[in-house]
């Protein structure tokens, strides 16, 4: 901690406010010192509408882009597994306004993250920033060295299945990235962007580097396959029920953790990738999810004891 304190300077701000909550002078001064911005701040909420998330997830990202634009720094933006992939290439690109209108039709969180990612790539196209990279990890899963997030969808899914004593016959894909692996990908891409910055600077050229990434999830499984692993690891085996029956049971139990997400539950759990639903679980994925489920089951027991 002492060594980190010598290397890190903390500047308190607010991503939801103009100038990121800084005075104009402080904003400009900070911007002049930057070579790279790694922007991972967002409000993660699957229930709020787009308008409620706009200030942090969209407007906040544009303020970060203004900050990076002071010195034409590079920007790495951490997107989301649920965000719509956005292409800003010459052929596929529409005007940003049309893109925004399209993406706002998605649910609030996915739409806000998609619009923010589009804004990053648009800023690069306009020459506001020197380089852009968008990283979209899978759903983050805990490791034995990290804390369990008791409010995320996976924990709610596990708790709900245990409470209802069943799991759904759902073929939707759950694409996961261990949190430490996702962090490593982000760091690696930051290093690449910095190297590109140095190369373009050393060649005395105004060419702007561009590198877009969408990191592949480390492990993939269907919700039904995950439920089967949970049933095998749980103190009491769980029953496999049709997805419609599962959502009905959630609706009838207002206190279960998935109840607040009832409106979008069937969409989240249903099949959206035919190739995923037809595959068997790889040994590496089974090992990973077995480990994750043990961590979650242990945490559920702590929470209820």
N, C-alpha and C positions, 0 to 999 in steps of 0.2 A: 504494500500500500504506500509506503514511504517513497519507493522508487517511482511508482506511478504518479504520485503527487508532484514530483519534480518534472515530469514530462507532460503533464496534462494541465491545461489552464481552463477553468470552468467559467463560462459566461452565462449568467442566468437570463433567460428570455421566455417568450411565450409564443409558440408556433401559431396560435390562433389569432394573433394580433398583428397589425401593420408593423413593418420593420422588425418582426419577430419579437415585439415588446421592447426593443432597444430605441434609444434616441437616434435621430438621423446621423449625428456625428459618430456615435458608437457603431452603428450599422455600417457606415462607409469605412470606418477604420478596420473593422473586422473583415469586411469584404476584401480589402486590399491585401490582407495577410493570407488569403486562401489559395491553395493549389487544387484542392479536392474537397468536395462536400459529400459525405455519406448520409443520405437522408432516410432514416427509418422510423421517424416519429409519425404516429397516426392514432386516431381513435378507432379501436377495433370494437365494433358493435354491429351485430347482425339484425338488430331490431329497429334501430333508428332509421328514418328515411334519409334520402340523399341530402335534403336541405339542412337537416340537423348535423350532418357530418361535413358539410361543405367547408366551414370555417377552418377546421383543423386539416382535413385530408386534401382538400383542393386548394383553397386560398392559401393555406400554410405552405403547401409545396411551391406555389408561385412566388411566395415571399422568399423561400429558400433559393429559388432560381434567380430572383433579383439580387440576392446576396452574392451568389456565385458569379453573377454577371458583372459585378464591380471589377473583378480582375479576370474575367473570362475563364473561371476555374472549371474543372471537370465535375460532373455530378453523377453519383451512383444512387439510384433510387430503389428502395426495397419495396416491391409490390406485394401481391398476395396470390395464393393459389386459386382464390375464387374470383380474381379479377379477369376481365375479358382481355385476351391478348390483343394489343393494338399495334398495327403496322402504320408507320408514317413514311413508308417508302414512296418513291416518285409515282409508281403505278397505282398502288393501293391507297395512297393518301387522299383523304377528302379534306375539306377545310376543317380546322379545329372546332369551329362552332357546330358543324354537322356531326362531328364525332361526339362532342359533348351531348348533343340532343339524343343521339342513339344510345349512349352509355347510361344516361340518366334513367332510361327505361328499365335498367337492371335494378336489383335490390340496392338499397342505399349504400351499404359498405362496398360491395363489388363495383358498383357504379362510380363511387368516389375514388377508389383506388385506380380504376381504369382511366378515368379522366385525368388524374394526377400523372399517371405514367405517360399518357398522350402529351401532356403539357411539357414534360421533361424532354421528350423527343422533338417536340415542336420548338422548344427553346434552343436545342442544338441546331436544328435546321435553319433557324433565323440568325445563328451566330452569336447568341447571347452567352452560351457556354461552349467551351472548347471540345468537350467530349461528353458522351452520355452512355450510361449503362443501366439497364433495368433488370433487376434480379427478382425472380418470383419463386421462392422456395415452396415446397409442399407444406401441408399442415405441420406445424412444429410439434414434435413429440419430445417428452422429457428424457433425460438420461439419469443415471444414478447420481450424477454430480449436480443436477439441476433441480429446482423446485417444481412441484406439480401445480399446474394452473387449474384451480378448481372451478373456474368459470368458463373454460373453453368447451367447444362442442364435444370433443372426445371424452372428457371427464363426465359431462352431462349424459352422454350416450351410455357410458359404463354404469353410472349410478342408476339411470332409468331402467336399463335392462335388469339390473339386480333387484330393483324395487318391484318391477312388474313380473319378474321371474320368467322372462322370455326375451327373445331377440328377433329382429325382422328378417324375412326372406327378401333382402334388398340387394340388388346387383350394382348399385352405384359404387364408384371407385373412391377409396380413401387413399390419397397420395400423401405420404409422410416424409418429412425430413427431420432427422434428429437435430435438436437445437444447436449442438456443437458443430455438426457438419454444415448446417446452414450458415453459421457464423464464419466458418472457414472459407466457404464459397464467397461470402461478402468481402472478406479480407483479401482473398486472392484477386478478385475483380478490382478492388481498390488499388492494389499494387500494379495491375495491368494498366489501369488508367493513368497512374502516376508515371509509369514507364513511357507511355505514349506522350504524355506531356513533356517529359524530358527529351524524347526523340525529336518532337516537332520543334522544341525550343533550340536544341543543339544544331538543327539544320537551318535555323533562321528562316523558317517558312511560316506562312500564316495558315497553312492547311490545318483544318480541324479534324482531330481523330474522332472516330465513331465506332462504338462497340456496343451492341445490344445483346443482352443475355436473358435467357429464361431458364434458370437452373432446373434440371430434371429432378423430380422427387427421388429420394434414395430407395424408398420401399412403397409397393402398391399392393392393395388388398381390397376385396369388396366388403361392404358392411356385413353381409351374411357370413363371409369367411371370418371376419373379425369377431362376430357374435359367437361363432362356433368355438373359436379359441378362448373367448371369455367364458363360455359355458364349461369348457374343460378345466379352466383354472379356478372357477368360482367354487365356493364351499358346497353349493347345491347346483346340480345341472339346470340349465335354462331350456325352456321349450322354444322350438322354432315355429314362428307364426307368420302368416301372410302380412305383407307390409300394411295393407289396409286395416287389418286387425290390430297391428301394433300401434298405428296412429290413433285408432279408436280408443285403445286402452290409455294412451297418453292423454287424450282429450278427457277421458273420464277421471283422471287422477290429476287434479289441478296443482298438487304440490310436487309432482315429479319434476326433475330438473329440465327435461326437454319441453315441458308445457309452454313456456314463453315463446318457443320457436315452432309451435304447432303449425302455423300458417305456411311455413316453408319446409316443414319436416319431410314430407313426401318427395319434394323436389330434390332436397339434399341427398336423400338416401336412395333414390331411384336410379336406374341405369342411365348413364350418360356416355359411356364408352364401351361399345360392344366387345372390343378386344380384351378389355379388362375383365368383364364378366365371364368370358370364356376360358380364362387362364386359371391354372391351379396356382396356389400360393408357392412362391419360390422358397427354398430353404432359408435363404438370408432374410426374406421378409417375415417368414414364420418365426425365426429366432428373434428378430427385432420386436415384433408385435407381442410375442410371448413375454419378452423382457418389459416392455412398456406396460402391458396389462398387469403384470405382477406389481410394478410400481404404483399403478393406479388403485389396484385392489388394496394394497397396503395403506394407501392414503385414505381410501374410503373407510376402511376400518378405524383409522385414527379419527376421522371426522365424526363417526357415529358412536365412538366409544365414550 
